[in-house]
Amino acid sequence: MMNITIRNIPDDVVSKIRTLSQMEKRSLNNEILFVLERGVQEEVRYYFNLKRNISKETQIEIWTRLSKEWQDDRSTDEIIDDIYNSRTLGREFKL
């Protein structure tokens, strides 16, 4: 495993990572590794989504296959009601 030194980390970033590490009961070092790994995964996902877009035809085929797998004993109206009832109002904002 490699050791590296990172310089000039902004105080607010260190504070946020320290808070996360306390909340998750991880050491500061382990929290930094966790955040770094998660960030790298997101960057890789973002990169592949940009560079390897799935064609419209492939997306339709995937969704068609998935839609045939759906199993539910509820009626369509019951499913729609469940979706609407599980929604939240969201946050308040001013225009």
C-alpha positions in Angstrom: 0.0 0.0 0.0 1.2 3.5 -0.8 1.5 6.4 1.7 1.0 9.9 0.4 1.0 13.4 1.9 -1.7 15.9 1.0 -0.9 19.5 1.7 -3.1 22.6 1.9 -6.3 20.9 2.7 -8.9 23.7 3.5 -9.9 23.9 7.2 -13.6 23.5 6.3 -12.9 20.3 4.5 -10.9 18.9 7.4 -13.7 19.9 9.8 -16.3 18.2 7.7 -14.3 15.0 7.4 -13.6 15.1 11.1 -17.3 15.5 11.8 -18.2 12.6 9.5 -15.5 10.4 11.1 -17.0 11.1 14.6 -20.5 10.4 13.4 -19.5 7.1 11.7 -17.1 6.2 14.6 -14.2 5.9 12.2 -10.7 7.2 12.6 -9.9 10.4 10.6 -7.6 8.3 8.4 -10.3 5.7 7.7 -12.9 8.4 7.0 -10.5 10.1 4.5 -10.0 6.7 2.8 -13.7 6.0 2.7 -14.6 9.5 1.2 -11.7 9.1 -1.3 -12.9 5.7 -2.4 -16.5 6.8 -2.7 -15.4 9.9 -4.7 -13.2 7.8 -7.0 -16.1 5.5 -7.7 -18.4 8.4 -8.6 -15.7 9.8 -10.9 -15.3 6.5 -12.6 -19.1 6.2 -13.0 -19.3 9.7 -14.4 -16.4 9.1 -16.8 -17.9 5.9 -18.2 -21.3 7.5 -18.5 -19.8 10.3 -20.6 -17.5 8.2 -22.7 -19.7 5.1 -23.1 -23.2 6.3 -23.5 -25.7 3.5 -24.1 -27.5 3.8 -27.4 -31.2 4.5 -27.3 -32.0 1.1 -28.8 -29.9 -0.6 -26.0 -31.7 1.4 -23.3 -35.1 0.4 -24.7 -34.0 -3.3 -24.8 -32.8 -3.2 -21.2 -36.0 -1.5 -20.0 -38.1 -3.9 -22.0 -36.4 -6.9 -20.4 -36.6 -5.4 -16.9 -40.3 -4.6 -17.4 -41.1 -8.2 -18.0 -39.5 -9.1 -14.6 -41.8 -6.9 -12.6 -44.0 -8.8 -10.2 -46.5 -7.2 -7.9 -49.8 -8.3 -6.5 -51.1 -4.7 -6.3 -53.2 -3.1 -9.1 -51.7 -0.3 -11.1 -53.8 2.2 -9.2 -52.6 0.9 -5.9 -49.0 1.2 -7.0 -49.5 4.8 -8.2 -51.3 5.6 -4.9 -48.3 4.2 -3.0 -45.9 6.3 -5.0 -47.8 9.5 -4.5 -48.3 8.8 -0.8 -44.6 8.1 -0.2 -43.6 11.5 -1.7 -42.6 14.4 0.6 -43.3 18.0 0.1 -39.5 18.8 -0.1 -37.7 21.7 1.3 -39.2 25.2 1.6 -37.7 27.9 -0.6 -38.4 31.6 -1.4 -38.6 33.0 -4.9 
